[in-house]
Amino acid sequence: MKVLVVGATGKTGRHVTEQLSTDGTGKTVRALVRDRAKADFADTVEVVVGDVLKPETLQAAMTGCDAIICATGAAPSFDFTGPYQVDFVGTKNLVDVAKAEGIQRFVIVSSLCVSKFFHPLNLFWLVLFWKQQAEQYIVKSGLTYTIVRPGGLRSEDAGEAIVMSAADTLFDGGIARQKVAQVCIAALGEPTAENKIVEIVTRPEASEQSFENLFAGVAG
Ligand SMILES: NC(=O)c1ccc[n+]([C@@H]2O[C@H](COP(=O)([O-])OP(=O)(O)OC[C@H]3O[C@@H](n4cnc5c(N)ncnc54)[C@H](OP(=O)(O)O)[C@@H]3O)[C@@H](O)[C@H]2O)c1
């Protein structure tokens, strides 16, 4: 399986790229980056320059790929169009090209609480609202998708076990980006992950479960 990682220079995308290229499952990786100079993994991973806001760059990036893991996100900025552009229009562009290119699996990092319009995070230019609009576009697209909604992203993995739950059932908690990457990669190979929205956090009291069981425990 060849996987295009979109947002590969991001904090979560880097974990996805690194884990995919070292997990020994034989998957090959192509990393889509906006700035080749930031792709310090270019010695070990194929890199392609592209931008989700430039659909003309996406077709060549996807050629020969079977799956996409998307971990893009608008950076905090005074540009009020950022989340609309990156989290909605950019994802829509990816979906449209993915359909045209026959991509078999589409996995994306979204966020907990996208359905809560009056959430404080929407003060950042309606970021949750635009992520929700993107999710709805994916669900209707006909692609085989997994939408992964993590809680607050952490840089350190405290070793806690993952709790996975259905859409709009978890409203607080956090998770290490390493674990988010693991969930995204596991989704590629788990039939029980297909066409599901899953919410994930980690909790100290949770017990370890296989990804098969975690995904199977979420109704489609
Ligand atoms: N922070 C949290 O607590 C939290 C909680 C839940 C969900 N999330 C979501 O989780 C996702 C990953 O978060 P993160 O912290 O890992 O993100 P991040 O480090 O900010 O990375 C975002 C990535 O998106 C890329 N990107 C932005 N605009 C792009 C464009 N037009 N075309 C192509 N790539 C583009 C960036 O590229 P460059 O490197 O070139 O800038 C970067 O690689 C985001 O969607 C975020 O909103 C975050």
The ligand as an SDF file (V2000), in Angstrom:
LIG
                    3D

 48 52  0  0  0  0  0  0  0  0999 V2000
   -3.8990   21.4360   18.8180 N   0  0  0  0  0  0  0  0  0  0  0  0
   -4.8290   20.6500   19.3250 C   0  0  0  0  0  0  0  0  0  0  0  0
   -4.9570   20.4640   20.5480 O   0  0  0  0  0  0  0  0  0  0  0  0
   -5.7550   19.9220   18.3770 C   0  0  0  0  0  0  0  0  0  0  0  0
   -6.8030   19.1600   18.9170 C   0  0  0  0  0  0  0  0  0  0  0  0
   -7.6110   18.4280   18.0290 C   0  0  0  0  0  0  0  0  0  0  0  0
   -7.3780   18.4660   16.6720 C   0  0  0  0  0  0  0  0  0  0  0  0
   -6.3620   19.2540   16.1800 N   0  0  0  0  0  0  0  0  0  0  0  0
   -6.1370   19.2280   14.7260 C   0  0  0  0  0  0  0  0  0  0  0  0
   -5.1990   18.1940   14.4520 O   0  0  0  0  0  0  0  0  0  0  0  0
   -4.5540   18.4680   13.1990 C   0  0  0  0  0  0  0  0  0  0  0  0
   -3.0530   18.2950   13.3500 C   0  0  0  0  0  0  0  0  0  0  0  0
   -2.5730   19.2040   14.3380 O   0  0  0  0  0  0  0  0  0  0  0  0
   -0.9940   19.5430   14.4460 P   0  0  0  0  0  0  0  0  0  0  0  0
   -0.8030   20.2960   15.7120 O   0  0  0  0  0  0  0  0  0  0  0  0
   -0.1980   18.3350   14.1640 O   0  0  0  0  0  0  0  0  0  0  0  0
   -0.8760   20.5360   13.2060 O   0  0  0  0  0  0  0  0  0  0  0  0
    0.3650   21.4260   12.7130 P   0  0  0  0  0  0  0  0  0  0  0  0
    1.6190   21.0250   13.4120 O   0  0  0  0  0  0  0  0  0  0  0  0
   -0.0530   22.8600   12.7770 O   0  0  0  0  0  0  0  0  0  0  0  0
    0.5090   20.9870   11.1660 O   0  0  0  0  0  0  0  0  0  0  0  0
   -0.3800   21.4270   10.2030 C   0  0  0  0  0  0  0  0  0  0  0  0
    0.1320   20.9470    8.8730 C   0  0  0  0  0  0  0  0  0  0  0  0
   -0.7710   21.4170    7.8610 O   0  0  0  0  0  0  0  0  0  0  0  0
    0.0110   21.8790    6.7820 C   0  0  0  0  0  0  0  0  0  0  0  0
   -0.7290   22.8170    5.9450 N   0  0  0  0  0  0  0  0  0  0  0  0
   -1.3090   23.9950    6.3020 C   0  0  0  0  0  0  0  0  0  0  0  0
   -1.8500   24.5820    5.2350 N   0  0  0  0  0  0  0  0  0  0  0  0
   -1.6100   23.7540    4.1670 C   0  0  0  0  0  0  0  0  0  0  0  0
   -1.8990   23.8180    2.7850 C   0  0  0  0  0  0  0  0  0  0  0  0
   -2.5560   24.8700    2.2630 N   0  0  0  0  0  0  0  0  0  0  0  0
   -1.5060   22.7960    1.9760 N   0  0  0  0  0  0  0  0  0  0  0  0
   -0.8170   21.7430    2.4930 C   0  0  0  0  0  0  0  0  0  0  0  0
   -0.5000   21.6310    3.8080 N   0  0  0  0  0  0  0  0  0  0  0  0
   -0.8910   22.6320    4.6340 C   0  0  0  0  0  0  0  0  0  0  0  0
    1.2060   22.5500    7.4530 C   0  0  0  0  0  0  0  0  0  0  0  0
    2.2380   22.7390    6.5060 O   0  0  0  0  0  0  0  0  0  0  0  0
    3.5220   23.6700    6.8370 P   0  0  0  0  0  0  0  0  0  0  0  0
    4.4370   22.7950    7.6760 O   0  0  0  0  0  0  0  0  0  0  0  0
    4.0490   23.9800    5.4840 O   0  0  0  0  0  0  0  0  0  0  0  0
    3.0030   24.8730    7.5820 O   0  0  0  0  0  0  0  0  0  0  0  0
    1.5330   21.4930    8.4970 C   0  0  0  0  0  0  0  0  0  0  0  0
    2.2760   20.4690    7.9060 O   0  0  0  0  0  0  0  0  0  0  0  0
   -4.9890   19.8810   12.8010 C   0  0  0  0  0  0  0  0  0  0  0  0
   -6.0640   19.7920   11.8820 O   0  0  0  0  0  0  0  0  0  0  0  0
   -5.5060   20.4540   14.1160 C   0  0  0  0  0  0  0  0  0  0  0  0
   -6.4640   21.4650   13.9090 O   0  0  0  0  0  0  0  0  0  0  0  0
   -5.5440   19.9710   16.9920 C   0  0  0  0  0  0  0  0  0  0  0  0
  1  2  1  0
  2  3  2  0
  2  4  1  0
  4  5  1  0
  4 48  2  0
  5  6  2  0
  6  7  1  0
  7  8  2  0
  8  9  1  0
  8 48  1  0
  9 10  1  0
  9 46  1  0
 10 11  1  0
 11 12  1  0
 11 44  1  0
 12 13  1  0
 13 14  1  0
 14 15  2  0
 14 16  1  0
 14 17  1  0
 17 18  1  0
 18 19  2  0
 18 20  1  0
 18 21  1  0
 21 22  1  0
 22 23  1  0
 23 24  1  0
 23 42  1  0
 24 25  1  0
 25 26  1  0
 25 36  1  0
 26 27  1  0
 26 35  1  0
 27 28  2  0
 28 29  1  0
 29 30  1  0
 29 35  2  0
 30 31  1  0
 30 32  2  0
 32 33  1  0
 33 34  2  0
 34 35  1  0
 36 37  1  0
 36 42  1  0
 37 38  1  0
 38 39  2  0
 38 40  1  0
 38 41  1  0
 42 43  1  0
 44 45  1  0
 44 46  1  0
 46 47  1  0
M  CHG  2   8   1  16  -1
M  END
$$$$
